[in-house]
Structures are given as structure tokens and as C-alpha cells.
Amino acid sequence: AAGYRLRLNPAAVIHHRKAASSGGVESPFKVYYASRNRLYLMRKHSSRPRFALFLAYFLATRVGYFVSCLARGQGRQLRAMLMGIADFFRGRLGRTYELVHFR
């Protein structure tokens, strides 16, 4: 780099908290966008019959997640998942929520 000296410290350690910027591994923020965007990407890149199959699979697997959230008392994650699915069907895409909306 022009005008700068680079140094290497082989003993340096960087600690990275998994999914810290999105509020955690299973944060409501992440659950919302993962649910909505998974549906969106499959619709965008699949044929109608393939998307119909995926939709049936996706909704069936969400039943298990729904029960799991209820059993673990994760109402915020459950609500975020339902909001993500509903927003997909409403055509609500793009940056619709900030992390603070789920706290």
C-alpha cells in the first residue's frame, strides 16, 4: 500500500461472534428475512410446478418450527416467521424492517 507499512502478527487472534450483526443465530430479524427471502428466491428462480412443490415442503416444515418455537417460548421468532411468510404473499420485499423492530 502506498505510503503505509504492513505488519504481520502471527500471534494475533480475532474473535467473531456468530451472527452478531443480525442479533444472533436465531434472532427474529434473521428468521423474518430468511423466511421471506427463501420464498422469494425460489419463486424467482423456479418453474411454477417446482415452486408449488417447494411451497408445500416449506410450509410443512414451518409447522415443525412453529411447534418448536411454542415449546421453547420463542414467540418473537414465531411472529417473525409468520410476518416473513405473510409479507412474501403481500409482495412486500426489500428492506422492510430494521433489527430494532424485533427487539
Contacts in CASP RR format, 6 or more apart in sequence:
PFRMAT RR
TARGET T0000
AUTHOR 0000-0000-0000
METHOD contacts of the structure
MODEL  1
AAGYRLRLNPAAVIHHRKAASSGGVESPFKVYYASRNRLYLMRKHSSRPR
FALFLAYFLATRVGYFVSCLARGQGRQLRAMLMGIADFFRGRLGRTYELV
HFR
17 24 0 8 1.000
18 24 0 8 1.000
18 25 0 8 1.000
19 25 0 8 1.000
19 27 0 8 1.000
19 30 0 8 1.000
22 29 0 8 1.000
22 30 0 8 1.000
22 99 0 8 1.000
23 29 0 8 1.000
23 30 0 8 1.000
23 99 0 8 1.000
24 30 0 8 1.000
26 74 0 8 1.000
26 77 0 8 1.000
27 77 0 8 1.000
27 99 0 8 1.000
27 102 0 8 1.000
28 76 0 8 1.000
28 77 0 8 1.000
28 79 0 8 1.000
28 80 0 8 1.000
28 102 0 8 1.000
29 80 0 8 1.000
29 97 0 8 1.000
29 99 0 8 1.000
29 101 0 8 1.000
29 102 0 8 1.000
31 77 0 8 1.000
31 80 0 8 1.000
31 81 0 8 1.000
32 80 0 8 1.000
32 81 0 8 1.000
32 83 0 8 1.000
32 84 0 8 1.000
32 87 0 8 1.000
32 97 0 8 1.000
32 102 0 8 1.000
33 84 0 8 1.000
35 62 0 8 1.000
35 80 0 8 1.000
35 81 0 8 1.000
35 84 0 8 1.000
35 85 0 8 1.000
35 88 0 8 1.000
36 84 0 8 1.000
36 85 0 8 1.000
36 87 0 8 1.000
36 88 0 8 1.000
36 92 0 8 1.000
36 93 0 8 1.000
38 58 0 8 1.000
39 55 0 8 1.000
39 58 0 8 1.000
39 85 0 8 1.000
39 88 0 8 1.000
40 88 0 8 1.000
40 93 0 8 1.000
42 50 0 8 1.000
42 51 0 8 1.000
42 54 0 8 1.000
42 55 0 8 1.000
42 58 0 8 1.000
43 51 0 8 1.000
46 54 0 8 1.000
62 81 0 8 1.000
62 85 0 8 1.000
65 81 0 8 1.000
66 78 0 8 1.000
66 81 0 8 1.000
68 74 0 8 1.000
69 75 0 8 1.000
69 77 0 8 1.000
69 78 0 8 1.000
69 81 0 8 1.000
70 78 0 8 1.000
76 102 0 8 1.000
80 102 0 8 1.000
87 93 0 8 1.000
87 96 0 8 1.000
END
